[in-house]
Amino acid sequence: MSKGAFIVFEGISGTGKETQAKRLARFLTEQGKKTRIVYHPSPDLKQILTSWRKDRTIDSITEVYLLLADRSDRVRQEIEPALSRGEWVVSLRSYISALVYQGKTPAERRWIAGEFRRFEPESDILFYFDIAPNVARERILSRNRKTGEPVSRFESLKELTRRRRNYNGVLRTIPHGTIDAERTVDRIFRDITTYIAGHYKL
């Protein structure tokens, strides 16, 4: 049985990661590769975090412990079994998001990375979706107007700018491919599939 591939999408909100993940999963399935999308945090934990943040103040370290438990469960229950069966897994975010969103100091980021690496598989390909914060902000507000999806505390222009800066720092030592997320959906998709085709026979 051929080995599966673990592909991770990272980037601030408003970059179109989920749109591209769904499109990539359809494309890979058409190529005969069984593919699944996983989320970090999982939908269940996302609901818990949203509820808790409304009712109380959660410090970043508490959030890290919740994220660790959630991701460990997803890795053991879904990601590792899928990869062992030769499936492809597309993960919307990974431990890198915890470094960007919860890690406040270099020491905290080293601790977070160490804890996640106890169980998190190394990505075969990591895509970083880069976008100007003001463009991302407008997309987020447009989505809110169209669907009613709430705007989170991480999605103000100030926070988007801060998180983009954090990504640029964190990713300096992590191999990745950068995607210009301001381009059209079709152009971004071509970039992704071309990059993957350069590493795998599709």
Secondary structure, DSSP 8 states (H G I E B T S, - for coil): -----EEEEE--TTS-HHHHHHHHHHHHHHTT--EEEEESS-HHHHHHHHHHHHHS---HHHHHHHHHHHHHHHIIIIIHHHHHTT-EEEEE--HHHHHHHT--SHHHHHHHHHHHTTT----SEEEEEE--HHHHHHHHHHHHHHH-----GGGSHHHHHHHHHHHHHHGGGS--EEEETTS-HHHHHHHHHHHHHTTS--
